[in-house]
């Protein structure tokens, strides 16, 4: 009996010693992680795992160390092993879910996050990542359900209102989004995220003046937030409030942002304010930044004209024309392709309009022939067909590209036939 008691005591002692050693080892690893000695953590964990390959906590801590040195694949592998060994441990599971989420593996992360949310439905960290998956995969109503649950639990937290608003914005329910952002601002009137997004919504729903007022309020809250000036300047410029926009663009330029767009729009503001010399300062800098912007060249031409420097005015107007002339052929080709598609769809009215736009850009006589054929074969409009057959023949004579005489003769015969029938039908 004594021998049994002694044996049991010895086994118990060995177990306690083993647990103590593991605890000391784990504590030592925690210290190394705190000191950011990540490679030493990895080496230590690997040594421990040689003798204790079923220790999930060691895999987890090694995963954290790999994450700290941006070796995400190695971290993911460690977290997977930790969860396999202890699937009920929420810390291991959440670390794995976050790693999968960060790698864009939403399909694998989602069931883990759902399980975590079932275990603690009011854990914001769990729900934040799960709702993030819903938002990125277009399941906005599922995300809204999560945000609503948290809002119902704490109706004074403006962050949940922001989340509700943004989900509705992405869903396309703009008026509902506006209501939620306004509720958020009623809880925190200094919430710049809500102010910016609400200004966007007001602009989108044709209330730009309200958006401008809101952004002005945001600037009063934080005058160092340059994004507020950018947004207000863009809206003012789109409304042709060029002087107001100019003031914001000048502020941004003075703050060190010398982008071509801001230089150009500051110059345009001075131009509209009948200050051509001041405009030239900014427009010339914009031109140096991008000499292919036709709008900059056009305003430079206008400014030089106003100060009676006609040579420079002619130069910049010619430059604007040169830039635009490079674009016209592409526009004409695109209009023609659009017309071909509309014709195949049997939307002949729209096709004719597109062909005419293409003709206005490139003067291709063959487009008159296509239009004439539509009026002749599809719409049976003899008068219009005659007009465009005749215009084809007239423009073809002045075209550099000569068509076969037989083709021209065929068109002429068809034109004569239509004229004859038109006369006799009367």
C-alpha positions in Angstrom: 0.0 0.0 0.0 2.9 2.3 0.9 4.5 1.6 -2.4 1.3 2.5 -4.3 1.1 5.8 -2.4 4.8 6.6 -3.1 4.3 5.8 -6.8 1.3 8.0 -7.1 3.1 10.9 -5.3 6.0 10.6 -7.7 3.7 10.7 -10.8 1.9 13.7 -9.4 5.2 15.5 -8.7 6.4 14.8 -12.3 3.1 16.1 -13.7 3.3 19.3 -11.6 6.9 19.8 -12.7 6.0 19.3 -16.3 3.1 21.8 -16.0 5.4 24.3 -14.3 8.0 24.0 -17.0 5.4 24.5 -19.7 4.0 27.6 -17.8 7.5 29.0 -17.5 8.2 28.4 -21.2 4.9 30.0 -22.2 5.6 33.0 -20.0 9.1 33.3 -21.5 7.6 33.3 -25.1 5.1 36.0 -24.0 8.0 38.2 -22.8 9.8 37.7 -26.1 6.7 38.6 -28.1 6.3 41.8 -26.0 10.0 42.6 -26.7 9.3 42.1 -30.4 11.9 39.4 -30.7 9.8 37.5 -33.2 12.5 35.3 -34.8 13.6 34.2 -31.3 10.0 33.3 -30.5 9.8 31.2 -33.7 13.0 29.4 -32.9 11.9 28.7 -29.3 8.5 27.5 -30.4 10.1 25.1 -32.9 12.3 23.6 -30.1 9.3 23.1 -27.8 7.3 21.5 -30.6 10.0 18.9 -31.2 9.1 17.4 -27.8 5.5 18.6 -27.6 4.0 18.6 -31.1 0.4 18.7 -29.7 0.6 22.0 -27.9 -1.9 24.4 -29.6 -0.8 27.5 -27.6 2.8 27.2 -28.9 1.4 27.0 -32.5 -0.7 30.1 -31.8 2.2 32.1 -30.4 4.4 31.1 -33.3 1.6 32.3 -35.6 1.6 35.7 -33.9 5.4 36.0 -34.3 5.1 35.1 -38.0 2.4 37.7 -38.4 4.6 40.3 -36.8 7.3 39.7 -39.4 4.6 39.7 -42.2 5.0 36.0 -43.1 1.2 35.6 -43.4 1.2 32.2 -45.0 3.3 30.7 -42.2 1.1 32.5 -39.6 -2.0 31.0 -41.2 -0.5 27.5 -41.1 0.2 27.9 -37.4 -3.3 29.2 -36.6 -4.8 26.3 -38.5 -2.8 23.8 -36.4 -3.8 25.5 -33.2 -7.5 25.4 -34.1 -7.2 21.7 -35.2 -5.8 20.8 -31.8 -8.3 23.0 -29.8 -11.3 23.9 -32.0 -13.3 25.4 -29.1 -10.7 28.0 -28.2 -12.1 31.4 -29.4 -8.8 33.2 -29.5 -7.2 30.6 -31.8 -10.3 30.5 -34.0 -10.6 34.3 -34.2 -6.9 34.6 -35.1 -7.4 32.0 -37.9 -10.5 33.8 -39.2 -8.7 37.2 -39.3 -5.8 35.6 -41.1 -8.2 34.1 -43.7 -10.1 37.4 -44.0 -6.8 39.3 -44.5 -5.9 36.9 -47.3 -9.3 37.4 -49.0 -10.4 33.9 -48.2 -13.9 34.9 -47.2 -15.5 31.6 -47.9 -13.2 29.8 -45.4 -13.4 32.6 -42.8 -17.2 33.0 -42.8 -18.2 29.7 -41.1 -15.5 30.3 -38.3 -16.8 33.8 -37.7 -20.5 32.6 -37.7 -19.6 30.0 -35.0 -17.8 32.7 -33.0 -20.8 35.0 -33.2 -23.1 32.2 -32.1 -20.9 31.8 -29.0 -21.0 35.6 -28.3 -23.5 37.5 -30.4 -22.5 40.9 -28.9 -18.8 40.6 -29.4 -18.2 43.5 -31.8 -14.8 42.2 -33.0 -16.4 38.9 -34.2 -19.3 40.7 -35.8 -17.1 43.4 -37.4 -15.3 40.8 -39.5 -18.4 38.8 -40.4 -20.3 42.0 -41.5 -17.1 43.0 -43.4 -17.5 39.7 -45.4 -21.2 40.5 -46.0 -20.4 44.0 -47.2 -17.6 42.9 -49.6 -19.7 40.1 -51.1 -22.8 42.3 -51.6 -25.0 40.8 -48.9 -25.9 44.2 -47.5 -29.1 43.1 -45.7 -27.1 40.5 -43.7 -24.7 43.2 -42.6 -27.6 45.5 -41.7 -29.0 42.7 -39.5 -25.8 42.6 -37.5 -25.5 46.4 -37.2 -29.1 46.6 -36.1 -28.5 44.1 -33.4 -25.7 46.2 -31.9 -27.6 49.4 -32.3 -30.6 48.0 -30.5 -28.2 47.0 -27.7 -26.6 50.5 -27.6 -28.7 53.1 -29.3 -26.3 55.9 -28.2 -23.3 54.6 -30.2 -23.0 56.6 -33.4 -20.7 54.1 -35.0 -23.5 51.6 -35.4 -25.6 54.3 -37.1 -22.7 55.0 -39.5 -22.5 51.3 -40.3 -26.3 51.2 -40.9 -26.0 54.3 -43.2 -23.1 53.0 -45.2 -24.7 49.6 -45.8 -27.8 51.3 -47.1 -25.7 53.5 -49.3 -24.0 50.5 -50.8 -27.4 48.9 -51.2 -28.6 51.9 -53.1 -31.2 53.1 -50.6 -29.8 56.6 -50.6 -32.7 58.3 -48.7 -32.5 55.7 -45.9 -28.7 56.2 -45.8 -29.3 60.0 -45.4 -31.6 59.4 -42.5 -29.1 57.1 -40.7 -26.2 59.6 -41.1 -28.4 62.4 -39.8 -29.2 60.2 -36.8 -25.5 59.6 -36.3 -24.8 63.4 -36.4 -27.5 64.0 -33.8 -25.5 61.7 -31.5 -22.1 63.2 -32.5 -22.2 66.5 -34.3 -18.4 66.3 -34.9 -18.5 63.0 -36.7 -16.5 63.9 -39.9 -17.1 60.5 -41.5 -20.8 61.1 -41.4 -20.4 64.6 -42.6 -18.3 63.6 -45.7 -20.6 60.7 -46.6 -23.7 62.7 -46.1 -22.3 65.5 -48.3 -21.7 62.9 -51.0 -25.3 61.7 -50.7 -26.8 65.2 -50.8 -24.7 65.9 -54.0 -25.9 62.6 -55.6 -29.5 63.4 -54.8 -29.3 66.9 -56.4 -28.9 68.9 -53.2 -25.4 70.3 -53.7 -26.0 73.5 -51.7 -26.9 71.4 -48.6 -23.7 69.4 -49.2 -21.6 72.6 -49.4 -23.2 73.8 -46.1 -22.4 70.5 -44.4 -18.8 70.5 -45.6 -18.4 74.1 -44.4 -19.5 72.9 -41.0 -17.0 70.1 -41.2 -14.2 72.6 -41.9 -15.2 74.7 -38.9 -14.8 71.5 -36.8 -11.4 70.5 -38.3 -9.8 73.1 -40.5 -6.8 70.8 -41.0 -8.8 68.1 -42.8 -7.9 68.8 -46.5 -10.3 66.3 -47.8 -13.2 68.6 -46.7 -11.8 71.4 -48.9 -11.3 69.1 -51.8 -14.9 67.9 -51.6 -16.3 71.4 -51.2 -14.2 72.7 -54.1 -15.4 69.9 -56.4 -19.0 70.6 -55.7 -18.6 74.4 -56.1 -16.8 73.9 -59.4 -19.4 71.6 -60.7 -22.0 74.3 -59.9 -20.0 76.9 -61.7 -19.3 78.7 -58.4 -15.7 79.1 -59.7 -14.7 81.9 -57.4 -15.7 79.9 -54.3 -14.0 76.8 -55.7 -10.9 78.9 -56.5 -10.6 79.9 -52.8 -10.5 76.3 -51.7 -8.0 75.3 -54.5 -5.7 78.2 -53.5 -5.8 76.9 -49.9 -4.9 73.4 -51.0 -2.0 74.8 -53.2 -0.8 76.9 -50.3 -0.8 73.8 -48.1 1.6 72.1 -50.5 -0.6 70.1 -52.9 0.5 71.3 -56.3 -1.5 68.9 -58.4 -2.3 69.8 -62.0 -6.1 69.8 -61.4 -5.9 72.3 -58.5 -3.5 74.6 -60.5 -5.9 74.5 -63.5 -9.0 75.1 -61.5 -7.5 78.0 -59.5 -6.5 79.5 -62.9 -10.0 79.0 -64.2 -11.4 80.7 -61.1 -9.3 83.8 -61.8 -10.2 83.7 -65.4 -13.9 83.8 -64.6 -13.2 86.6 -62.1 -11.7 88.6 -65.0 -8.2 88.5 -63.6 -6.2 87.0 -66.6 -2.8 87.9 -65.3 -3.4 86.1 -62.0 -4.9 83.2 -63.9 -1.8 82.9 -66.1 0.4 82.1 -63.1 -1.6 79.0 -62.3 -2.5 77.9 -65.8 1.1 78.0 -67.0 2.1 75.8 -64.1 -0.8 73.5 -64.9 0.4 73.4 -68.6 4.0 72.5 -67.5 2.5 69.6 -65.4 0.3 68.4 -68.3 0.6 70.0 -71.8 -1.9 67.5 -73.2 -4.9 69.0 -71.3 -6.9 70.9 -74.0 -8.9 72.8 -71.3 -5.7 74.3 -69.9 -4.5 75.4 -73.4 -8.0 76.8 -74.2 -8.1 79.0 -71.0 -4.5 80.1 -71.6 -5.5 81.2 -75.1 -8.4 83.1 -73.6 -6.2 84.8 -70.9 -3.6 85.9 -73.5 -6.3 87.2 -75.7 -7.7 89.4 -72.8 -4.2 90.9 -72.2 -3.8 91.4 -75.9 -0.9 89.0 -76.3 -2.3 87.6 -79.5 0.7 85.5 -80.5 0.6 83.4 -77.4 -3.2 83.3 -77.6 -3.0 81.8 -81.1 -0.3 79.3 -80.0 -2.4 78.0 -77.1 -5.7 77.9 -79.1 -3.9 75.9 -81.8 -2.5 73.6 -79.2 -6.1 73.0 -77.9 -7.3 72.3 -81.4 -4.3 69.9 -82.0 -5.2 68.0 -78.8 -8.9 67.8 -79.7 -8.2 66.7 -83.3 -6.4 63.6 -81.9 -9.5 62.7 -80.0 -12.1 63.2 -82.8 -11.2 60.1 -84.9 -11.6 57.8 -81.8 -14.9 59.5 -80.9 -16.2 59.1 -84.5 -15.2 55.5 -84.5 -16.9 54.8 -81.2 -20.1 56.6 -82.4 -20.1 54.5 -85.5 -19.7 51.3 -83.6 -22.5 52.3 -81.3 -24.7 53.0 -84.3 -23.9 49.5 -85.8 -25.1 47.9 -82.5 -28.2 50.1 -82.4 -29.0 49.1 -86.0 -28.6 45.4 -85.2 -31.0 45.9 -82.3 -33.4 47.5 -84.8 -33.4 50.8 -83.0 -33.1 52.7 -86.2 -33.9 56.1 -85.0 -31.0 56.0 -82.4 -28.7 54.4 -85.0 -29.3 57.3 -87.4 -28.5 59.8 -84.6 -25.3 58.0 -83.8 -24.2 57.8 -87.5 -24.9 61.5 -87.9 -22.7 62.3 -84.8 -19.9 60.2 -86.3 -20.3 62.0 -89.6 -20.1 65.4 -87.9 -16.8 64.3 -86.4 -15.1 62.7 -89.4 -17.1 63.5 -92.5 -17.0 59.9 -93.8 -19.2 59.9 -96.9 -20.0 56.2 -96.4 -22.0 57.0 -93.3 -24.5 58.9 -95.5 -24.8 55.7 -97.5 -25.6 53.6 -94.4 -28.2 56.2 -93.3 -29.7 56.2 -96.7 -30.0 52.4 -96.7 -31.8 52.5 -93.3 -34.3 55.0 -94.6 -34.7 53.1 -97.8 -34.8 49.4 -96.7 -35.9 49.6 -93.0 -38.0 52.7 -92.6 -39.3 53.1 -96.2 -38.9 56.8 -96.0 -38.2 57.7 -99.7 -37.7 61.5 -99.1 -35.0 60.9 -96.4 -33.4 58.1 -98.4 -33.2 60.4 -101.5 -31.6 63.2 -99.3 -28.9 60.9 -97.9 -28.2 59.1 -101.2 -27.7 62.5 -102.8 -25.5 63.7 -99.9 -23.4 60.6 -100.3 -22.8 61.3 -103.9 -22.0 64.9 -103.2 -19.5 64.2 -100.4 -18.0 61.3 -102.3 -16.9 63.6 -105.1 -14.8 65.6 -102.6 -13.5 62.6 -100.8 -9.8 61.5 -101.2 -10.8 57.9 -101.2 -12.3 57.0 -104.6 -14.9 54.2 -104.8 -15.4 51.9 -107.8 -17.4 53.5 -110.7 -19.8 50.5 -110.7 -20.7 51.2 -107.1 -21.4 54.8 -107.8 -23.5 53.9 -110.8 -25.6 51.5 -108.6 -26.3 54.3 -106.1 -27.2 56.8 -108.9 -29.7 54.3 -110.4 -31.3 53.7 -107.0 -31.5 57.5 -106.5 -33.1 58.0 -109.9 -35.6 55.2 -109.2 -36.7 56.7 -105.9 -37.0 60.2 -107.4 -39.1 58.7 -110.2 -41.4 56.8 -107.9 -41.8 59.9 -105.6 -42.8 62.0 -108.6 -45.3 59.5 -110.0 -46.8 58.8 -106.6 -47.9 62.4 -106.4 
